[in-house]
Amino acid sequence: MAQQIPMVDYLVLGDEPHLVANKCESCGSLFFDRRNACASCGGRSFARVDIPPTGKVRSFTIVHRAAPGVPAPFVSAVIDLDGGGKVKANIVGVEPVPEKITLGMPVKLATFVAGTDSKGIEAVAFGFAPA
Amino acid sequence: MSGDNVWIIGVSMTPFKRYKDKDLIDLASEACIAALDDAGATVKDMDILASGNLYEANAGVGQRIQKQIGQTGIPVYNVSNACATGATAFRTVYMAIKAGEAEMGLAVGSEQMGKMGMLGAGRQARKEELVYEPSGRYGAVMGTEGILGTNLMPGTFAQAGMEYAYEHGGVGFEQFAKVAEKNHAHSVLNPLAQYRKQFSLDEIMGGEVIAYPNTLLMCCPTGDGAAAAVLVSEEKLRSLPAEVQRRAVKVSASVMTSDPYVDGGQVNFDVNTLTRRAADKAYAIAGVDPKDLDLVELHDCFATAELLHYDNLRLCEPGAAGEWIDKRGPWRDGEIPVNVSGGLLSKGHPLGATGIANIFEVSTHLRGEAGDRQIDGAKVGLTHVIGLGSACAIHILERAAS
Protein backbone atom coordinates (compact mmCIF):
# COMPACT_ATOMS: atom_id res chain seq x y z
CA MET A 1 0.00 0.00 0.00
CA ALA A 2 1.29 3.43 -0.91
CA GLN A 3 2.56 5.71 1.81
CA GLN A 4 -0.14 8.19 2.82
CA ILE A 5 -0.08 11.58 4.46
CA PRO A 6 -3.03 13.74 5.56
CA MET A 7 -3.83 16.58 3.20
CA VAL A 8 -4.08 18.98 6.14
CA ASP A 9 -2.62 18.70 9.61
CA TYR A 10 -5.98 18.70 11.38
CA LEU A 11 -6.84 15.34 9.82
CA VAL A 12 -5.50 12.28 11.62
CA LEU A 13 -5.31 9.06 9.58
CA GLY A 14 -5.27 5.51 10.92
CA ASP A 15 -7.93 2.97 11.77
CA GLU A 16 -10.42 5.64 12.76
CA PRO A 17 -9.67 8.78 10.76
CA HIS A 18 -10.80 11.92 12.55
CA LEU A 19 -10.22 15.63 12.85
CA VAL A 20 -8.34 17.35 15.64
CA ALA A 21 -8.66 20.92 16.81
CA ASN A 22 -7.13 23.34 19.26
CA LYS A 23 -9.66 23.92 22.01
CA CYS A 24 -9.53 27.05 24.11
CA GLU A 25 -9.17 25.95 27.72
CA SER A 26 -11.15 28.99 28.91
CA CYS A 27 -14.24 29.02 26.68
CA GLY A 28 -14.09 25.82 24.66
CA SER A 29 -13.94 27.44 21.21
CA LEU A 30 -12.40 25.18 18.57
CA PHE A 31 -9.80 26.19 15.98
CA PHE A 32 -8.32 24.10 13.20
CA ASP A 33 -5.23 26.31 12.99
CA ARG A 34 -2.97 27.72 15.69
CA ARG A 35 -4.04 30.89 17.48
CA ASN A 36 -1.98 33.28 19.56
CA ALA A 37 -5.02 33.93 21.69
CA CYS A 38 -8.59 32.74 21.47
CA ALA A 39 -10.59 34.80 18.96
CA SER A 40 -13.63 34.43 21.18
CA CYS A 41 -12.39 35.12 24.71
CA GLY A 42 -8.69 36.01 24.50
CA GLY A 43 -7.59 32.94 26.48
CA ARG A 44 -4.06 31.82 25.73
CA SER A 45 -4.01 28.14 26.52
CA PHE A 46 -5.26 25.50 24.18
CA ALA A 47 -5.55 21.75 24.29
CA ARG A 48 -5.47 19.44 21.27
CA VAL A 49 -8.77 17.54 21.13
CA ASP A 50 -10.24 14.84 18.90
CA ILE A 51 -13.41 15.79 17.03
CA PRO A 52 -16.23 13.25 16.69
CA PRO A 53 -16.49 12.15 13.01
CA THR A 54 -20.22 12.80 12.70
CA GLY A 55 -22.43 15.82 12.18
CA LYS A 56 -25.22 17.41 10.18
CA VAL A 57 -25.29 19.44 6.96
CA ARG A 58 -25.81 23.06 7.98
CA SER A 59 -25.42 24.56 4.53
CA PHE A 60 -24.26 23.49 1.10
CA THR A 61 -23.58 24.62 -2.43
CA ILE A 62 -23.12 22.65 -5.63
CA VAL A 63 -20.20 24.10 -7.52
CA HIS A 64 -20.41 23.80 -11.29
CA ARG A 65 -17.92 26.46 -12.32
CA ALA A 66 -14.85 25.51 -10.33
CA ALA A 67 -11.29 26.79 -10.13
CA PRO A 68 -9.04 25.57 -12.96
CA GLY A 69 -8.06 21.93 -12.50
CA VAL A 70 -10.79 21.18 -9.98
CA PRO A 71 -13.29 18.54 -11.13
CA ALA A 72 -16.89 19.77 -11.09
CA PRO A 73 -19.64 19.51 -10.14
CA PHE A 74 -18.96 18.90 -6.48
CA VAL A 75 -20.83 19.62 -3.27
CA SER A 76 -19.27 21.87 -0.63
CA ALA A 77 -20.93 22.01 2.76
CA VAL A 78 -20.64 23.47 6.21
CA ILE A 79 -21.07 20.68 8.74
CA ASP A 80 -22.39 21.16 12.27
CA LEU A 81 -20.16 18.70 14.12
CA ASP A 82 -21.64 16.53 16.82
CA GLY A 83 -20.11 17.75 20.05
CA GLY A 84 -19.64 21.30 18.80
CA GLY A 85 -17.80 23.26 16.14
CA LYS A 86 -18.20 23.48 12.39
CA VAL A 87 -16.08 22.42 9.45
CA LYS A 88 -16.21 22.90 5.70
CA ALA A 89 -15.75 19.91 3.39
CA ASN A 90 -17.11 18.23 0.30
CA ILE A 91 -20.10 15.93 0.55
CA VAL A 92 -19.01 12.65 -1.00
CA GLY A 93 -20.80 9.47 -2.01
CA VAL A 94 -23.89 11.27 -3.25
CA GLU A 95 -24.97 12.56 -6.63
CA PRO A 96 -24.30 16.33 -6.78
CA VAL A 97 -27.88 17.43 -7.40
CA PRO A 98 -30.07 19.51 -5.06
CA GLU A 99 -32.62 16.71 -4.72
CA LYS A 100 -30.07 14.41 -3.08
CA ILE A 101 -28.82 16.78 -0.41
CA THR A 102 -30.97 17.92 2.46
CA LEU A 103 -30.22 20.61 5.00
CA GLY A 104 -29.88 18.93 8.37
CA MET A 105 -28.90 15.59 6.78
CA PRO A 106 -26.74 13.43 9.12
CA VAL A 107 -23.27 12.75 7.74
CA LYS A 108 -20.08 11.01 8.79
CA LEU A 109 -16.46 11.61 7.95
CA ALA A 110 -15.03 9.72 4.99
CA THR A 111 -11.49 9.85 3.64
CA PHE A 112 -10.33 9.67 0.05
CA VAL A 113 -7.09 9.99 -1.86
CA ALA A 114 -6.88 13.51 -3.28
CA GLY A 115 -3.63 13.16 -5.19
CA THR A 116 -0.27 11.42 -5.50
CA ASP A 117 3.04 13.22 -5.63
CA SER A 118 6.10 12.40 -7.73
CA LYS A 119 7.43 10.05 -5.06
CA GLY A 120 4.20 8.06 -5.01
CA ILE A 121 3.01 9.48 -1.70
CA GLU A 122 -0.74 9.82 -1.48
CA ALA A 123 -2.42 12.85 0.05
CA VAL A 124 -5.56 11.81 1.89
CA ALA A 125 -8.39 14.30 2.26
CA PHE A 126 -11.65 14.10 4.13
CA GLY A 127 -15.23 14.66 3.15
CA PHE A 128 -18.56 13.75 4.65
CA ALA A 129 -20.88 11.04 3.38
CA PRO A 130 -24.53 10.48 4.24
CA ALA A 131 -24.62 8.61 7.56
CA MET B 1 -30.01 70.59 13.77
CA SER B 2 -26.83 69.74 15.64
CA GLY B 3 -23.74 71.63 14.64
CA ASP B 4 -21.26 68.85 14.08
CA ASN B 5 -22.87 66.94 11.25
CA VAL B 6 -20.92 66.00 8.15
CA TRP B 7 -22.54 66.68 4.77
CA ILE B 8 -22.05 65.52 1.21
CA ILE B 9 -21.99 68.44 -1.24
CA GLY B 10 -20.62 66.71 -4.31
CA VAL B 11 -20.89 63.15 -5.52
CA SER B 12 -20.28 61.29 -8.76
CA MET B 13 -19.68 57.97 -10.38
CA THR B 14 -18.41 56.96 -13.78
CA PRO B 15 -20.50 54.49 -15.71
CA PHE B 16 -19.49 50.99 -14.60
CA LYS B 17 -18.30 48.89 -17.53
CA ARG B 18 -15.08 47.57 -19.03
CA TYR B 19 -12.89 50.41 -20.25
CA LYS B 20 -10.32 49.59 -22.89
CA ASP B 21 -9.04 53.12 -23.47
CA LYS B 22 -8.86 54.40 -19.90
CA ASP B 23 -6.77 53.28 -16.98
CA LEU B 24 -7.52 53.28 -13.27
CA ILE B 25 -6.16 56.78 -12.72
CA ASP B 26 -8.22 58.19 -15.61
CA LEU B 27 -11.38 56.77 -14.08
CA ALA B 28 -10.60 57.88 -10.53
CA SER B 29 -9.62 61.37 -11.69
CA GLU B 30 -12.79 61.72 -13.75
CA ALA B 31 -14.87 60.79 -10.71
CA CYS B 32 -12.96 63.27 -8.51
CA ILE B 33 -13.33 66.17 -10.93
CA ALA B 34 -17.02 65.43 -11.41
CA ALA B 35 -17.59 65.36 -7.64
CA LEU B 36 -15.68 68.63 -7.19
CA ASP B 37 -17.69 70.27 -9.97
CA ASP B 38 -20.89 68.95 -8.45
CA ALA B 39 -19.86 70.53 -5.13
CA GLY B 40 -18.92 73.85 -6.74
CA ALA B 41 -15.50 73.37 -5.16
CA THR B 42 -11.95 73.01 -6.39
CA VAL B 43 -9.13 70.73 -5.38
CA LYS B 44 -7.66 73.71 -3.51
CA ASP B 45 -10.60 73.64 -1.11
CA MET B 46 -9.79 70.06 -0.05
CA ASP B 47 -8.02 69.47 3.26
CA ILE B 48 -7.74 65.70 2.85
CA LEU B 49 -7.95 63.04 0.15
CA ALA B 50 -8.81 59.42 0.89
CA SER B 51 -8.46 56.94 -1.96
CA GLY B 52 -9.84 53.41 -1.88
CA ASN B 53 -8.54 50.73 -4.21
CA LEU B 54 -7.77 47.02 -3.93
CA TYR B 55 -5.86 45.72 -6.92
CA GLU B 56 -3.28 48.54 -6.89
CA ALA B 57 -3.40 48.99 -3.12
CA ASN B 58 0.36 49.22 -2.80
CA ALA B 59 0.81 51.68 -5.64
CA GLY B 60 -0.05 55.10 -4.23
CA VAL B 61 -3.30 55.52 -6.16
CA GLY B 62 -4.27 58.66 -4.18
CA GLN B 63 -1.03 60.42 -4.98
CA ARG B 64 -1.26 59.36 -8.63
CA ILE B 65 -4.74 60.89 -8.78
CA GLN B 66 -3.29 64.13 -7.39
CA LYS B 67 -0.87 64.29 -10.34
CA GLN B 68 -3.98 64.43 -12.56
CA ILE B 69 -6.22 66.77 -10.58
CA GLY B 70 -3.90 68.94 -8.46
CA GLN B 71 -0.94 68.37 -6.17
CA THR B 72 -1.80 70.61 -3.27
CA GLY B 73 0.23 68.84 -0.61
CA ILE B 74 -2.74 67.73 1.50
CA PRO B 75 -2.59 64.45 3.40
CA VAL B 76 -3.54 61.40 1.34
CA TYR B 77 -4.81 58.19 2.87
CA ASN B 78 -4.72 55.14 0.62
CA VAL B 79 -7.10 52.58 2.06
CA SER B 80 -7.94 48.98 1.32
CA ASN B 81 -10.67 47.00 3.08
CA ALA B 82 -11.93 44.31 0.70
CA CYS B 83 -15.30 45.21 -0.86
CA ALA B 84 -15.85 47.84 1.83
CA THR B 85 -12.86 49.80 0.48
CA GLY B 86 -14.77 52.71 -1.05
CA ALA B 87 -16.90 53.15 2.06
CA THR B 88 -13.72 53.06 4.14
CA ALA B 89 -12.28 55.94 2.10
CA PHE B 90 -15.53 57.84 2.56
CA ARG B 91 -15.48 57.22 6.28
CA THR B 92 -11.82 58.26 6.53
CA VAL B 93 -12.75 61.72 5.29
CA TYR B 94 -15.84 61.71 7.50
CA MET B 95 -13.73 60.97 10.58
CA ALA B 96 -11.18 63.65 9.71
CA ILE B 97 -13.96 66.22 9.53
CA LYS B 98 -15.58 64.92 12.73
CA ALA B 99 -12.22 65.16 14.47
CA GLY B 100 -11.81 68.78 13.41
CA GLU B 101 -8.72 67.97 11.33
CA ALA B 102 -10.40 68.99 8.08
CA GLU B 103 -13.30 71.19 6.95
CA MET B 104 -13.68 69.74 3.50
CA GLY B 105 -12.35 66.57 1.94
CA LEU B 106 -12.51 64.30 -1.08
CA ALA B 107 -13.10 60.55 -0.99
CA VAL B 108 -12.65 58.41 -4.08
CA GLY B 109 -12.99 54.70 -4.74
CA SER B 110 -11.77 53.11 -7.94
CA GLU B 111 -11.08 49.74 -9.50
CA GLN B 112 -10.08 48.32 -12.84
CA MET B 113 -10.71 44.60 -13.04
CA GLY B 114 -11.55 43.96 -16.67
CA LYS B 115 -13.00 40.54 -17.40
CA MET B 116 -11.10 38.63 -14.78
CA GLY B 117 -13.41 35.73 -14.04
CA MET B 118 -13.97 34.34 -10.58
CA LEU B 119 -11.88 36.09 -7.98
CA GLY B 120 -9.00 33.95 -6.79
CA ALA B 121 -9.76 31.10 -9.17
CA GLY B 122 -6.85 31.39 -11.54
CA ARG B 123 -3.86 31.23 -9.26
CA GLN B 124 -3.29 27.56 -8.70
CA ALA B 125 -0.45 26.74 -11.05
CA ARG B 126 0.28 23.04 -11.28
CA LYS B 127 3.90 22.06 -10.87
CA GLU B 128 5.45 19.36 -13.02
CA GLU B 129 7.41 17.90 -10.13
CA LEU B 130 5.13 17.39 -7.14
CA VAL B 131 6.49 16.77 -3.69
CA TYR B 132 3.96 17.01 -0.92
CA GLU B 133 5.16 19.23 1.92
CA PRO B 134 2.84 20.60 4.58
CA SER B 135 2.67 24.38 4.39
CA GLY B 136 0.58 27.25 5.65
CA ARG B 137 -1.46 27.47 8.81
CA TYR B 138 -3.32 24.25 8.13
CA GLY B 139 -0.32 22.21 7.07
CA ALA B 140 -1.91 21.63 3.66
CA VAL B 141 0.12 19.57 1.19
CA MET B 142 -1.87 20.81 -1.82
CA GLY B 143 -4.46 23.42 -2.74
CA THR B 144 -7.64 22.73 -0.81
CA GLU B 145 -10.11 24.57 -3.06
CA GLY B 146 -12.70 22.12 -4.35
CA ILE B 147 -11.35 19.26 -2.23
CA LEU B 148 -12.17 20.54 1.25
CA GLY B 149 -15.22 22.46 0.09
CA THR B 150 -15.18 25.77 -1.75
CA ASN B 151 -14.03 29.17 -0.59
CA LEU B 152 -14.45 30.98 -3.90
CA MET B 153 -16.95 33.82 -3.74
CA PRO B 154 -19.98 32.29 -5.52
CA GLY B 155 -19.88 29.22 -3.29
CA THR B 156 -19.08 31.12 -0.11
CA PHE B 157 -22.14 33.31 -0.55
CA ALA B 158 -24.22 30.36 -1.71
CA GLN B 159 -23.39 28.58 1.54
CA ALA B 160 -24.21 31.75 3.51
CA GLY B 161 -27.60 31.85 1.80
CA MET B 162 -28.33 28.17 2.34
CA GLU B 163 -27.50 28.57 6.00
CA TYR B 164 -30.30 31.13 6.19
CA ALA B 165 -32.59 28.64 4.43
CA TYR B 166 -31.62 26.06 7.06
CA GLU B 167 -32.41 28.36 9.94
CA HIS B 168 -35.59 29.91 8.55
CA GLY B 169 -38.45 28.60 6.47
CA GLY B 170 -39.75 29.91 3.21
CA VAL B 171 -36.43 30.32 1.46
CA GLY B 172 -35.19 28.30 -1.49
CA PHE B 173 -33.73 28.57 -4.97
CA GLU B 174 -36.75 30.53 -6.22
CA GLN B 175 -36.56 33.21 -3.51
CA PHE B 176 -32.87 33.75 -4.22
CA ALA B 177 -33.56 33.95 -7.96
CA LYS B 178 -36.28 36.54 -7.37
CA VAL B 179 -33.61 38.88 -6.00
CA ALA B 180 -31.83 38.76 -9.35
CA GLU B 181 -35.11 39.15 -11.22
CA LYS B 182 -35.73 42.38 -9.30
CA ASN B 183 -32.25 43.87 -9.63
CA HIS B 184 -31.96 43.15 -13.35
CA ALA B 185 -35.42 44.73 -13.83
CA HIS B 186 -34.32 47.80 -11.88
CA SER B 187 -31.11 48.17 -13.88
CA VAL B 188 -32.99 48.95 -17.08
CA LEU B 189 -33.63 52.45 -15.71
CA ASN B 190 -30.02 53.15 -14.74
CA PRO B 191 -27.81 54.56 -17.53
CA LEU B 192 -24.70 54.06 -15.38
CA ALA B 193 -25.19 50.31 -14.99
CA GLN B 194 -22.86 47.78 -16.63
CA TYR B 195 -25.80 45.65 -17.73
CA ARG B 196 -29.33 46.93 -18.41
CA LYS B 197 -31.32 43.91 -19.37
CA GLN B 198 -34.40 42.44 -17.78
CA PHE B 199 -34.64 38.66 -17.37
CA SER B 200 -37.54 36.41 -16.47
CA LEU B 201 -37.39 34.22 -13.38
CA ASP B 202 -37.24 31.20 -15.69
CA GLU B 203 -34.26 32.61 -17.55
CA ILE B 204 -32.48 33.26 -14.26
CA MET B 205 -33.24 29.85 -12.73
CA GLY B 206 -32.52 28.06 -16.00
CA GLY B 207 -29.16 29.73 -16.57
CA GLU B 208 -25.73 28.19 -16.07
CA VAL B 209 -25.28 27.11 -12.46
CA ILE B 210 -22.13 28.68 -11.01
CA ALA B 211 -22.54 27.55 -7.40
CA TYR B 212 -26.04 26.34 -6.60
CA PRO B 213 -28.29 28.11 -5.84
CA ASN B 214 -26.40 30.95 -7.58
CA THR B 215 -26.75 30.83 -11.36
CA LEU B 216 -24.84 33.11 -13.72
CA LEU B 217 -27.41 35.92 -13.51
CA MET B 218 -27.28 35.73 -9.71
CA CYS B 219 -23.57 36.63 -9.62
CA CYS B 220 -22.22 40.16 -10.04
CA PRO B 221 -19.84 40.85 -12.92
CA THR B 222 -16.30 42.17 -12.65
CA GLY B 223 -15.71 45.57 -14.22
CA ASP B 224 -14.14 48.99 -14.05
CA GLY B 225 -15.28 52.25 -12.55
CA ALA B 226 -14.82 54.96 -9.96
CA ALA B 227 -16.96 57.05 -7.65
CA ALA B 228 -16.15 60.09 -5.53
CA ALA B 229 -17.69 62.35 -2.91
CA VAL B 230 -16.91 65.76 -1.42
CA LEU B 231 -17.66 65.98 2.30
CA VAL B 232 -17.87 69.12 4.40
CA SER B 233 -18.37 70.12 8.02
CA GLU B 234 -21.67 71.66 9.02
CA GLU B 235 -19.96 74.92 9.93
CA LYS B 236 -18.29 75.13 6.54
CA LEU B 237 -21.51 74.20 4.77
CA ARG B 238 -23.27 77.20 6.28
CA SER B 239 -20.73 79.47 4.60
CA LEU B 240 -21.40 78.02 1.15
CA PRO B 241 -23.94 79.26 -1.45
CA ALA B 242 -27.63 78.57 -0.80
CA GLU B 243 -27.82 76.22 -3.79
CA VAL B 244 -25.00 74.08 -2.41
CA GLN B 245 -26.79 73.94 0.95
CA ARG B 246 -30.09 73.03 -0.70
CA ARG B 247 -28.54 70.08 -2.53
CA ALA B 248 -26.46 68.93 0.44
CA VAL B 249 -27.05 65.45 1.82
CA LYS B 250 -26.59 64.83 5.54
CA VAL B 251 -24.53 61.87 6.70
CA SER B 252 -26.76 60.94 9.61
CA ALA B 253 -24.74 57.86 10.53
CA SER B 254 -21.43 56.41 9.43
CA VAL B 255 -20.63 53.06 11.01
CA MET B 256 -18.00 50.40 10.45
CA THR B 257 -17.73 46.99 12.02
CA SER B 258 -15.57 43.91 11.61
CA ASP B 259 -16.68 40.33 12.08
CA PRO B 260 -16.94 39.39 15.76
CA TYR B 261 -16.13 35.82 16.73
CA VAL B 262 -18.87 33.36 15.93
CA ASP B 263 -18.67 29.59 15.87
CA GLY B 264 -18.24 28.61 12.23
CA GLY B 265 -16.87 31.96 11.09
CA GLN B 266 -13.49 30.33 10.51
CA VAL B 267 -14.91 27.94 7.89
CA ASN B 268 -17.38 30.21 6.10
CA PHE B 269 -17.16 33.95 6.72
CA ASP B 270 -20.08 35.31 8.73
CA VAL B 271 -21.63 38.24 6.86
CA ASN B 272 -24.58 38.56 9.22
CA THR B 273 -23.46 39.51 12.71
CA LEU B 274 -21.31 42.46 11.66
CA THR B 275 -24.09 43.76 9.40
CA ARG B 276 -26.65 43.51 12.19
CA ARG B 277 -24.38 45.29 14.61
CA ALA B 278 -23.57 48.06 12.15
CA ALA B 279 -27.22 48.49 11.22
CA ASP B 280 -28.45 48.68 14.79
CA LYS B 281 -25.76 51.20 15.68
CA ALA B 282 -26.47 53.29 12.58
CA TYR B 283 -30.23 53.39 13.25
CA ALA B 284 -29.55 54.46 16.85
CA ILE B 285 -27.08 57.20 15.87
CA ALA B 286 -29.32 58.57 13.12
CA GLY B 287 -32.52 58.23 15.14
CA VAL B 288 -33.99 56.47 12.12
CA ASP B 289 -36.23 53.41 12.11
CA PRO B 290 -35.88 50.91 9.25
CA LYS B 291 -39.50 51.69 8.37
CA ASP B 292 -38.47 55.31 7.70
CA LEU B 293 -36.16 54.29 4.84
CA ASP B 294 -37.19 55.40 1.37
CA LEU B 295 -34.50 53.35 -0.35
CA VAL B 296 -31.60 51.03 0.41
CA GLU B 297 -28.53 50.17 -1.62
CA LEU B 298 -27.12 46.97 -0.13
CA HIS B 299 -24.32 44.58 -1.00
CA ASP B 300 -25.81 42.08 -3.47
CA CYS B 301 -22.55 40.60 -4.73
CA PHE B 302 -24.63 37.44 -5.14
CA ALA B 303 -28.39 37.04 -5.05
CA THR B 304 -28.03 34.81 -1.99
CA ALA B 305 -26.31 37.66 -0.14
CA GLU B 306 -29.04 40.23 -0.73
CA LEU B 307 -31.71 38.05 0.81
CA LEU B 308 -29.77 37.74 4.09
CA HIS B 309 -29.42 41.46 4.40
CA TYR B 310 -33.19 42.11 4.27
CA ASP B 311 -33.18 40.46 7.67
CA ASN B 312 -29.81 41.80 8.86
CA LEU B 313 -30.84 45.38 8.07
CA ARG B 314 -34.26 44.81 9.69
CA LEU B 315 -36.09 45.58 6.45
CA CYS B 316 -38.35 42.55 6.92
CA GLU B 317 -39.72 40.72 9.94
CA PRO B 318 -37.09 38.49 11.62
CA GLY B 319 -36.62 35.28 9.65
CA ALA B 320 -39.03 36.41 6.94
CA ALA B 321 -36.68 37.44 4.11
CA GLY B 322 -38.15 34.82 1.80
CA GLU B 323 -41.67 35.99 2.42
CA TRP B 324 -40.59 39.61 1.90
CA ILE B 325 -39.18 39.00 -1.59
CA ASP B 326 -42.24 36.83 -2.39
CA LYS B 327 -44.49 39.82 -1.67
CA ARG B 328 -42.19 42.18 -3.62
CA GLY B 329 -41.26 44.23 -0.56
CA PRO B 330 -37.85 45.29 -1.98
CA TRP B 331 -39.07 46.15 -5.51
CA ARG B 332 -38.95 49.83 -6.47
CA ASP B 333 -42.72 50.05 -5.97
CA GLY B 334 -42.60 47.92 -2.81
CA GLU B 335 -42.38 48.62 0.91
CA ILE B 336 -38.70 49.61 0.96
CA PRO B 337 -37.05 49.77 -2.46
CA VAL B 338 -33.73 47.90 -2.46
CA ASN B 339 -31.05 48.34 -5.11
CA VAL B 340 -33.00 50.51 -7.53
CA SER B 341 -29.63 51.11 -9.22
CA GLY B 342 -29.70 47.50 -10.37
CA GLY B 343 -27.39 46.56 -7.52
CA LEU B 344 -24.02 44.95 -7.92
CA LEU B 345 -25.71 42.20 -9.94
CA SER B 346 -26.40 44.58 -12.85
CA LYS B 347 -24.79 47.92 -12.09
CA GLY B 348 -21.48 46.12 -11.62
CA HIS B 349 -18.96 45.80 -8.84
CA PRO B 350 -15.56 47.42 -9.43
CA LEU B 351 -14.56 46.53 -5.88
CA GLY B 352 -13.01 49.77 -4.62
CA ALA B 353 -15.65 51.98 -6.23
CA THR B 354 -18.73 50.19 -4.91
CA GLY B 355 -18.81 51.71 -1.42
CA ILE B 356 -19.01 55.24 -2.81
CA ALA B 357 -21.15 54.37 -5.83
CA ASN B 358 -23.95 53.32 -3.50
CA ILE B 359 -23.62 56.64 -1.66
CA PHE B 360 -23.85 58.35 -5.05
CA GLU B 361 -27.03 56.44 -5.81
CA VAL B 362 -28.83 57.23 -2.57
CA SER B 363 -27.67 60.87 -2.56
CA THR B 364 -28.92 61.34 -6.11
CA HIS B 365 -32.39 60.14 -5.10
CA LEU B 366 -32.40 62.32 -1.98
CA ARG B 367 -31.60 65.31 -4.19
CA GLY B 368 -34.44 64.36 -6.54
CA GLU B 369 -32.00 64.08 -9.43
CA ALA B 370 -32.20 60.38 -10.30
CA GLY B 371 -34.14 60.83 -13.53
CA ASP B 372 -36.12 57.80 -14.74
CA ARG B 373 -35.23 55.72 -11.72
CA GLN B 374 -36.06 58.41 -9.12
CA ILE B 375 -37.83 57.20 -5.99
CA ASP B 376 -40.28 60.05 -5.58
CA GLY B 377 -40.00 62.10 -2.43
CA ALA B 378 -37.03 60.17 -1.05
CA LYS B 379 -35.89 61.70 2.24
CA VAL B 380 -33.86 58.98 3.99
CA GLY B 381 -31.72 56.22 2.55
CA LEU B 382 -29.22 53.62 3.68
CA THR B 383 -26.11 52.22 2.05
CA HIS B 384 -24.43 48.96 3.01
CA VAL B 385 -21.27 47.17 1.91
CA ILE B 386 -19.54 44.03 3.09
CA GLY B 387 -15.95 43.14 2.44
CA LEU B 388 -15.20 39.52 3.18
CA GLY B 389 -12.78 38.86 5.92
CA SER B 390 -14.75 40.92 7.07
CA ALA B 391 -15.61 44.62 7.04
CA CYS B 392 -19.05 46.19 6.99
CA ALA B 393 -19.90 49.85 6.44
CA ILE B 394 -23.33 51.38 6.75
CA HIS B 395 -24.23 54.98 6.00
CA ILE B 396 -27.60 56.58 6.63
CA LEU B 397 -28.14 59.64 4.47
CA GLU B 398 -30.83 62.30 4.69
CA ARG B 399 -31.87 65.06 2.39
CA ALA B 400 -31.39 68.64 3.56
CA ALA B 401 -34.46 70.12 5.25
CA SER B 402 -36.03 72.47 2.70
Boltz contact constraints between the chains, C-beta under 6 A:
constraints:
  - contact:
      token1: [A, 7]
      token2: [B, 141]
      max_distance: 6.0
  - contact:
      token1: [A, 8]
      token2: [B, 138]
      max_distance: 6.0
  - contact:
      token1: [A, 8]
      token2: [B, 139]
      max_distance: 6.0
  - contact:
      token1: [A, 8]
      token2: [B, 140]
      max_distance: 6.0
  - contact:
      token1: [A, 9]
      token2: [B, 134]
      max_distance: 6.0
  - contact:
      token1: [A, 9]
      token2: [B, 139]
      max_distance: 6.0
  - contact:
      token1: [A, 33]
      token2: [B, 137]
      max_distance: 6.0
  - contact:
      token1: [A, 33]
      token2: [B, 138]
      max_distance: 6.0
  - contact:
      token1: [A, 39]
      token2: [B, 261]
      max_distance: 6.0
  - contact:
      token1: [A, 40]
      token2: [B, 261]
      max_distance: 6.0
  - contact:
      token1: [A, 58]
      token2: [B, 166]
      max_distance: 6.0
  - contact:
      token1: [A, 59]
      token2: [B, 159]
      max_distance: 6.0
  - contact:
      token1: [A, 59]
      token2: [B, 162]
      max_distance: 6.0
  - contact:
      token1: [A, 59]
      token2: [B, 163]
      max_distance: 6.0
  - contact:
      token1: [A, 59]
      token2: [B, 166]
      max_distance: 6.0
  - contact:
      token1: [A, 60]
      token2: [B, 162]
      max_distance: 6.0
  - contact:
      token1: [A, 61]
      token2: [B, 155]
      max_distance: 6.0
  - contact:
      token1: [A, 61]
      token2: [B, 158]
      max_distance: 6.0
  - contact:
      token1: [A, 61]
      token2: [B, 159]
      max_distance: 6.0
  - contact:
      token1: [A, 61]
      token2: [B, 211]
      max_distance: 6.0
  - contact:
      token1: [A, 61]
      token2: [B, 212]
      max_distance: 6.0
  - contact:
      token1: [A, 62]
      token2: [B, 212]
      max_distance: 6.0
  - contact:
      token1: [A, 63]
      token2: [B, 150]
      max_distance: 6.0
  - contact:
      token1: [A, 63]
      token2: [B, 155]
      max_distance: 6.0
  - contact:
      token1: [A, 63]
      token2: [B, 211]
      max_distance: 6.0
  - contact:
      token1: [A, 64]
      token2: [B, 209]
      max_distance: 6.0
  - contact:
      token1: [A, 65]
      token2: [B, 210]
      max_distance: 6.0
  - contact:
      token1: [A, 66]
      token2: [B, 146]
      max_distance: 6.0
  - contact:
      token1: [A, 67]
      token2: [B, 121]
      max_distance: 6.0
  - contact:
      token1: [A, 67]
      token2: [B, 145]
      max_distance: 6.0
  - contact:
      token1: [A, 67]
      token2: [B, 146]
      max_distance: 6.0
  - contact:
      token1: [A, 70]
      token2: [B, 146]
      max_distance: 6.0
  - contact:
      token1: [A, 76]
      token2: [B, 149]
      max_distance: 6.0
  - contact:
      token1: [A, 76]
      token2: [B, 150]
      max_distance: 6.0
  - contact:
      token1: [A, 76]
      token2: [B, 155]
      max_distance: 6.0
  - contact:
      token1: [A, 78]
      token2: [B, 159]
      max_distance: 6.0
  - contact:
      token1: [A, 78]
      token2: [B, 267]
      max_distance: 6.0
  - contact:
      token1: [A, 78]
      token2: [B, 268]
      max_distance: 6.0
  - contact:
      token1: [A, 86]
      token2: [B, 264]
      max_distance: 6.0
  - contact:
      token1: [A, 86]
      token2: [B, 267]
      max_distance: 6.0
  - contact:
      token1: [A, 87]
      token2: [B, 267]
      max_distance: 6.0
  - contact:
      token1: [A, 88]
      token2: [B, 149]
      max_distance: 6.0
  - contact:
      token1: [A, 88]
      token2: [B, 267]
      max_distance: 6.0
  - contact:
      token1: [A, 89]
      token2: [B, 148]
      max_distance: 6.0
  - contact:
      token1: [A, 89]
      token2: [B, 149]
      max_distance: 6.0
  - contact:
      token1: [A, 90]
      token2: [B, 149]
      max_distance: 6.0
  - contact:
      token1: [A, 103]
      token2: [B, 166]
      max_distance: 6.0
  - contact:
      token1: [A, 114]
      token2: [B, 147]
      max_distance: 6.0
  - contact:
      token1: [A, 115]
      token2: [B, 142]
      max_distance: 6.0
  - contact:
      token1: [A, 117]
      token2: [B, 130]
      max_distance: 6.0
  - contact:
      token1: [A, 117]
      token2: [B, 131]
      max_distance: 6.0
  - contact:
      token1: [A, 117]
      token2: [B, 132]
      max_distance: 6.0
  - contact:
      token1: [A, 118]
      token2: [B, 129]
      max_distance: 6.0
  - contact:
      token1: [A, 118]
      token2: [B, 130]
      max_distance: 6.0
  - contact:
      token1: [A, 121]
      token2: [B, 132]
      max_distance: 6.0
  - contact:
      token1: [A, 123]
      token2: [B, 132]
      max_distance: 6.0
  - contact:
      token1: [A, 123]
      token2: [B, 141]
      max_distance: 6.0
  - contact:
      token1: [A, 123]
      token2: [B, 142]
      max_distance: 6.0
  - contact:
      token1: [A, 125]
      token2: [B, 147]
      max_distance: 6.0
